[in-house]
């Protein structure tokens, strides 16, 4: 791929972001130990606070990413998509 093609690809990647929150796979929260984040009690409390009443799945995030990588999303630029069940608006 020529240099210009790589620059355009990088620009496309940088202009889209997916903000995941309230997921079953909680990766980090500053200052909270992993054993707490992965505990059933913490996950239940987070699910209760989430407007849809449950935690999301990695598959739900992946479906958005697959869509954004496809031709149907060709006109979407500069957006941050919150995949968080309404936890953060």
PLY file of the C-alpha trace (Angstrom):
ply
format ascii 1.0
element vertex 89
property float x
property float y
property float z
element edge 88
property int vertex1
property int vertex2
end_header
0.00 0.00 0.00
1.35 3.42 -0.88
2.10 5.99 1.80
-1.07 7.98 1.04
-3.20 4.85 1.47
-1.68 4.15 4.88
-2.28 7.74 5.94
-5.95 7.54 4.92
-6.36 4.21 6.71
-4.79 5.61 9.87
-7.00 8.71 9.67
-10.11 6.53 9.36
-9.09 4.51 12.41
-8.34 7.60 14.47
-11.63 9.30 13.63
-13.83 6.55 15.05
-13.89 5.45 18.67
-16.01 3.05 20.63
-16.50 3.79 24.31
-17.37 0.58 26.11
-18.81 0.60 29.59
-20.92 -1.74 31.64
-19.45 -4.78 29.95
-19.05 -8.31 31.30
-15.35 -7.99 30.57
-14.42 -5.03 32.75
-10.80 -4.27 31.94
-9.89 -1.49 34.32
-11.14 1.22 36.58
-8.43 3.40 38.03
-7.57 2.43 41.59
-9.87 -0.62 41.74
-8.13 -4.02 42.02
-8.93 -6.61 39.32
-10.30 -9.08 41.88
-12.95 -6.50 42.80
-13.78 -5.67 39.15
-14.25 -9.33 38.30
-16.30 -10.20 41.39
-19.93 -11.25 41.00
-20.98 -8.66 43.59
-19.38 -5.76 41.67
-20.83 -6.93 38.34
-24.31 -7.29 39.86
-24.13 -3.76 41.31
-22.97 -2.36 37.95
-25.75 -4.19 36.09
-28.30 -2.76 38.52
-27.07 0.79 37.80
-27.19 0.28 34.03
-30.47 1.54 32.50
-30.96 -1.64 30.43
-30.54 -3.68 33.63
-27.70 -5.93 32.55
-24.07 -5.94 31.51
-23.14 -5.93 27.86
-21.19 -8.64 26.11
-18.04 -8.49 24.00
-20.16 -9.80 21.11
-22.38 -6.70 21.29
-19.33 -4.46 20.99
-17.99 -6.62 18.15
-21.23 -6.22 16.17
-20.77 -2.45 16.17
-17.13 -2.80 15.11
-18.07 -5.13 12.26
-20.66 -2.61 11.07
-18.21 0.28 11.28
-15.65 -1.68 9.27
-18.17 -2.34 6.48
-19.24 -0.36 3.46
-22.58 0.64 5.03
-20.67 2.84 7.50
-18.64 4.55 4.80
-20.06 8.01 5.50
-19.59 7.87 9.28
-16.61 9.88 10.53
-15.46 11.54 13.73
-17.84 9.77 16.10
-17.56 8.15 19.50
-20.06 5.35 19.94
-20.98 4.57 23.54
-21.70 0.87 23.89
-22.71 0.98 27.52
-26.40 0.19 27.94
-27.14 3.84 28.73
-24.78 3.91 31.73
-22.95 6.92 30.32
-24.88 9.39 28.19
0 1
1 2
2 3
3 4
4 5
5 6
6 7
7 8
8 9
9 10
10 11
11 12
12 13
13 14
14 15
15 16
16 17
17 18
18 19
19 20
20 21
21 22
22 23
23 24
24 25
25 26
26 27
27 28
28 29
29 30
30 31
31 32
32 33
33 34
34 35
35 36
36 37
37 38
38 39
39 40
40 41
41 42
42 43
43 44
44 45
45 46
46 47
47 48
48 49
49 50
50 51
51 52
52 53
53 54
54 55
55 56
56 57
57 58
58 59
59 60
60 61
61 62
62 63
63 64
64 65
65 66
66 67
67 68
68 69
69 70
70 71
71 72
72 73
73 74
74 75
75 76
76 77
77 78
78 79
79 80
80 81
81 82
82 83
83 84
84 85
85 86
86 87
87 88
